[in-house]
Amino acid sequence: MSQDGVHLETSLGYLLKEASSALHVAMDAVLRPLGMTVTHYSCLELLAQRPGLSNSELARGTFVTRQSMNVLLQTLERDGYVTRPAQASVGKVLPARLTSRGRRSLAKATVAVRSVEIRMLSGMTQAEQSGAFAILQSMIRSLRD
């Protein structure tokens, strides 16, 4: 960074955003033929790993607003990918769970997304991948502190 601002050619933040955008485009390209968006896939993946998450928890985990997640969950429920109770057992939370259809759809999407990650990391050694992982975790921690 110089006195007069950020230089895009040397800005690590800009490079991270560019990498994030390229990853999103590549994921979108493999998910679209499966009838999914990146957010749709991320929601299913989160529910597979953490069944019963609330709308708010899913929104945070997929980096969208609660309103956007609510619309997506209604669609996923209508289309048979997730199920939620008709009434909340506690408060207003309607915990979502994957259905069999949701798990089958996720299995196909996971293969597609994993192929993108393998492609993304193909030019890196295992040590470089581990180093990048540690560096990115450190950046996230620093920004959240």
Secondary structure, DSSP 8 states (H G I E B T S, - for coil): -BTTB--TTT-HHHHHHHHHHHHHHHHHHHHGGGT--HHHHHHHHHHHHSTT--HHHHHHHHTS-HHHHHHHHHHHHHTTSEE--SS-SSTT----EE-HHHHHHHHHHHHHHHHHHHHHHTTS-HHHHHHHHHHHHHHHHHHH-
